[in-house]
Amino acid sequence: MFTMIPYRSSMMNRPVNPFADDFFRPFFARPEDNSFRVDVRDEGDSYQLDAELPGVAKDDIHIDIENDVLSICVERNENKDEKNENGYVIHERRFGRMSRAFNVEGIRKDEIQAAYQDGVLRLTLPKEQVQPKETKRSITIS
């Protein structure tokens, strides 16, 4: 059944340590710097997934499906040069990779549609038709 629960295989193999994630994080780092926000809506016959990716070029977004896991990967490489009237010079470089993965069991994978506009990646994930299970059956005696 399709549940849109984030897929976290790397989390399952790590020992439990309540300080591991936050203790060694840089002092000014924001927790959302290594991920992006996602909204999922049930539209009846499909799910709609909206991923917020402001400032990301369409060519930097990669969507793959492997073993019922849909992965959205973004790789950014920015260079920024600024010089103002007071003589300050800023040269910043930023490289980053963000990704999210979702279980897409129960989705018609060959019919998934993707669109990217105004910093929002929208995926339409059509549901498979669920066959009702037989609950009662009579067996004839020979």
C-alpha positions as a Markdown table, in Angstrom:
| # | Residue | x | y | z |
|---|---|---|---|---|
| 1 | Met | 0.0 | 0.0 | 0.0 |
| 2 | Phe | 1.3 | 3.4 | -0.9 |
| 3 | Thr | 1.8 | 5.5 | 2.2 |
| 4 | Met | 4.3 | 8.3 | 1.2 |
| 5 | Ile | 6.4 | 7.6 | 4.3 |
| 6 | Pro | 9.9 | 9.0 | 3.7 |
| 7 | Tyr | 12.4 | 6.2 | 3.0 |
| 8 | Arg | 15.3 | 6.2 | 5.4 |
| 9 | Ser | 17.5 | 3.1 | 4.9 |
| 10 | Ser | 20.6 | 4.8 | 6.3 |
| 11 | Met | 18.8 | 5.5 | 9.6 |
| 12 | Met | 18.0 | 1.8 | 10.2 |
| 13 | Asn | 21.7 | 0.8 | 10.3 |
| 14 | Arg | 22.9 | 3.5 | 12.7 |
| 15 | Pro | 23.2 | 2.9 | 16.4 |
| 16 | Val | 20.8 | 5.0 | 18.5 |
| 17 | Asn | 22.6 | 8.1 | 19.8 |
| 18 | Pro | 20.5 | 11.1 | 20.8 |
| 19 | Phe | 23.4 | 13.5 | 20.4 |
| 20 | Ala | 24.6 | 12.3 | 17.0 |
| 21 | Asp | 22.5 | 14.5 | 14.8 |
| 22 | Asp | 22.7 | 17.8 | 16.5 |
| 23 | Phe | 25.8 | 17.8 | 18.7 |
| 24 | Phe | 28.4 | 18.1 | 15.9 |
| 25 | Arg | 26.3 | 20.3 | 13.6 |
| 26 | Pro | 27.9 | 23.6 | 12.9 |
| 27 | Phe | 26.8 | 26.4 | 15.2 |
| 28 | Phe | 24.9 | 28.5 | 12.7 |
| 29 | Ala | 23.6 | 25.7 | 10.5 |
| 30 | Arg | 19.9 | 25.5 | 9.9 |
| 31 | Pro | 18.4 | 22.0 | 10.0 |
| 32 | Glu | 16.6 | 22.5 | 6.7 |
| 33 | Asp | 19.9 | 23.2 | 4.8 |
| 34 | Asn | 20.3 | 19.5 | 3.9 |
| 35 | Ser | 16.8 | 18.8 | 2.8 |
| 36 | Phe | 13.7 | 20.4 | 1.3 |
| 37 | Arg | 10.1 | 20.6 | 2.3 |
| 38 | Val | 7.5 | 18.3 | 0.7 |
| 39 | Asp | 3.7 | 18.4 | 0.9 |
| 40 | Val | 1.6 | 15.4 | -0.2 |
| 41 | Arg | -2.1 | 15.5 | -0.9 |
| 42 | Asp | -4.5 | 12.6 | -1.6 |
| 43 | Glu | -6.5 | 13.5 | -4.7 |
| 44 | Gly | -8.7 | 10.4 | -4.7 |
| 45 | Asp | -7.3 | 8.5 | -7.7 |
| 46 | Ser | -3.8 | 9.9 | -7.3 |
| 47 | Tyr | -1.4 | 11.6 | -4.9 |
| 48 | Gln | 0.1 | 15.0 | -5.5 |
| 49 | Leu | 3.6 | 15.7 | -4.2 |
| 50 | Asp | 4.8 | 19.3 | -4.1 |
| 51 | Ala | 8.5 | 19.8 | -3.3 |
| 52 | Glu | 9.8 | 23.3 | -2.5 |
| 53 | Leu | 13.0 | 24.0 | -4.5 |
| 54 | Pro | 13.4 | 27.7 | -4.7 |
| 55 | Gly | 16.3 | 28.9 | -6.8 |
| 56 | Val | 17.0 | 25.5 | -8.2 |
| 57 | Ala | 17.4 | 25.1 | -12.0 |
| 58 | Lys | 15.3 | 22.4 | -13.6 |
| 59 | Asp | 18.4 | 20.6 | -14.9 |
| 60 | Asp | 19.7 | 20.2 | -11.3 |
| 61 | Ile | 16.7 | 18.0 | -10.3 |
| 62 | His | 16.9 | 14.3 | -10.8 |
| 63 | Ile | 13.9 | 11.9 | -10.1 |
| 64 | Asp | 14.5 | 8.2 | -10.1 |
| 65 | Ile | 12.5 | 5.1 | -9.1 |
| 66 | Glu | 14.2 | 1.9 | -8.0 |
| 67 | Asn | 12.6 | -1.0 | -6.1 |
| 68 | Asp | 9.4 | 0.9 | -5.3 |
| 69 | Val | 11.4 | 3.9 | -3.9 |
| 70 | Leu | 11.1 | 7.3 | -5.6 |
| 71 | Ser | 14.1 | 9.5 | -5.1 |
| 72 | Ile | 14.2 | 13.2 | -5.7 |
| 73 | Cys | 17.8 | 14.5 | -5.8 |
| 74 | Val | 19.0 | 18.1 | -6.2 |
| 75 | Glu | 22.7 | 19.1 | -6.8 |
| 76 | Arg | 23.6 | 22.8 | -6.6 |
| 77 | Asn | 26.8 | 24.5 | -7.4 |
| 78 | Glu | 26.8 | 28.3 | -6.9 |
| 79 | Asn | 29.5 | 30.9 | -7.2 |
| 80 | Lys | 28.7 | 34.5 | -6.1 |
| 81 | Asp | 31.0 | 37.5 | -6.6 |
| 82 | Glu | 30.0 | 40.9 | -5.2 |
| 83 | Lys | 31.9 | 44.1 | -4.8 |
| 84 | Asn | 30.3 | 47.2 | -3.3 |
| 85 | Glu | 31.2 | 50.9 | -3.1 |
| 86 | Asn | 32.9 | 50.6 | 0.3 |
| 87 | Gly | 35.5 | 48.2 | -1.0 |
| 88 | Tyr | 34.1 | 45.0 | 0.4 |
| 89 | Val | 34.5 | 42.0 | -1.8 |
| 90 | Ile | 32.5 | 38.9 | -1.3 |
| 91 | His | 33.3 | 35.7 | -3.1 |
| 92 | Glu | 31.1 | 32.8 | -2.0 |
| 93 | Arg | 31.0 | 29.3 | -3.3 |
| 94 | Arg | 28.3 | 26.8 | -2.3 |
| 95 | Phe | 27.9 | 23.2 | -3.3 |
| 96 | Gly | 25.2 | 21.0 | -1.9 |
| 97 | Arg | 23.2 | 17.9 | -2.5 |
| 98 | Met | 19.7 | 17.4 | -1.1 |
| 99 | Ser | 17.6 | 14.3 | -1.5 |
| 100 | Arg | 14.3 | 12.8 | -0.3 |
| 101 | Ala | 13.0 | 9.3 | -0.9 |
| 102 | Phe | 9.5 | 7.9 | -0.8 |
| 103 | Asn | 7.9 | 4.5 | -0.9 |
| 104 | Val | 5.8 | 4.3 | -4.0 |
| 105 | Glu | 4.4 | 0.8 | -3.7 |
| 106 | Gly | 0.9 | 0.8 | -5.1 |
| 107 | Ile | 1.6 | 3.6 | -7.6 |
| 108 | Arg | 1.4 | 3.2 | -11.4 |
| 109 | Lys | 5.1 | 4.1 | -11.9 |
| 110 | Asp | 4.9 | 4.4 | -15.7 |
| 111 | Glu | 2.2 | 7.1 | -15.4 |
| 112 | Ile | 3.9 | 9.5 | -13.0 |
| 113 | Gln | 4.0 | 13.0 | -14.2 |
| 114 | Ala | 6.4 | 15.8 | -13.1 |
| 115 | Ala | 6.3 | 19.6 | -13.7 |
| 116 | Tyr | 8.5 | 22.4 | -12.3 |
| 117 | Gln | 7.3 | 26.0 | -12.0 |
| 118 | Asp | 8.2 | 28.9 | -9.7 |
| 119 | Gly | 10.5 | 26.8 | -7.5 |
| 120 | Val | 7.9 | 24.1 | -6.9 |
| 121 | Leu | 8.3 | 20.5 | -8.3 |
| 122 | Arg | 4.9 | 18.9 | -8.6 |
| 123 | Leu | 4.6 | 15.1 | -9.1 |
| 124 | Thr | 1.3 | 13.4 | -9.9 |
| 125 | Leu | 1.4 | 9.8 | -8.6 |
| 126 | Pro | -1.6 | 7.8 | -9.9 |
| 127 | Lys | -2.8 | 5.0 | -7.6 |
| 128 | Glu | -3.1 | 1.4 | -8.8 |
| 129 | Gln | -6.6 | 0.0 | -8.9 |
| 130 | Val | -7.0 | -2.1 | -5.8 |
| 131 | Gln | -8.7 | -5.4 | -6.4 |
| 132 | Pro | -11.2 | -6.3 | -3.7 |
| 133 | Lys | -10.2 | -9.4 | -1.8 |
| 134 | Glu | -12.6 | -12.3 | -1.7 |
| 135 | Thr | -13.9 | -12.5 | 1.8 |
| 136 | Lys | -16.3 | -15.5 | 1.5 |
| 137 | Arg | -16.3 | -18.5 | -0.8 |
| 138 | Ser | -18.2 | -21.7 | -1.0 |
| 139 | Ile | -16.6 | -24.9 | -1.8 |
| 140 | Thr | -18.5 | -27.8 | -3.3 |
| 141 | Ile | -18.1 | -31.3 | -2.0 |
| 142 | Ser | -17.5 | -34.0 | -4.6 |
